[in-house]
Amino acid sequence: RGGRQAYVDAGLLVSAGGISMSEAKVEARAGDPAAAERALREGLEILGGIGERGYYPTVALNLADLLYDQGHYDEVREWAEKARATTSSDDLVNFVYLGSIEGALLAREGRFDEAEARARDAVDLTATIDHGETRAVALRYLAEVLTLAGRTEEAERVAADALTGLDDKGDVTGAAQMRELFSNLGLGVADA
């Protein structure tokens, strides 16, 4: 929070808005989703206030992802739509998050074929980027889509792939939080 304020004080508002993602990640990893949400909303307020369109959709998707985990699906859809409207055509990470989140929302509506196609497209996009955490997130959402469609065994294999990526990178807190998500979905996943 202090770092973000230093950027604001220096007039570096784009950096101030963008750093909200790092702040939110730390808060979420520390187990404080309310503080993570507050940081992202403050970052969006800064970025929206100056009409910034580079970081804005990514911060919006980080908020959508966080809200999804809290079960605020209507608001997730709203932020995903805002992100889609402002994402540049070459921002693959944003398209991974969009496809993943939208796929999960479709599955919650019972539109399983569309949901799976969207989620699998998002996973496929991760093959073109070198960002292990983004791949793990895409696999996590695909596992949820498959679970909601009643395909638990397949979902558990996908979940294991997501966790392997995090475990291999040594992302202890990320893997622990993802294991908890999978457990809440009723998926059996082994501890590292």
ABEGO torsion letter per residue (X at the ends): XAAAAAAAAAGBAAAAAAAAAAAAAAAAAAGBAAAAAAAAAAAAAAAAAAGBAAAAAAAAAAAAAAAAAAGBAAAAAAAAAAAAAABBAABAAAAAAAAAAAAAAAAAAGBAAAAAAAAAAAAAAAAABBBAAAAAAAAAAAAAAAAAAGBAAAAAAAAAAAAAAAAAAGBAAAAAAAAAAAAAAGBBBBBX
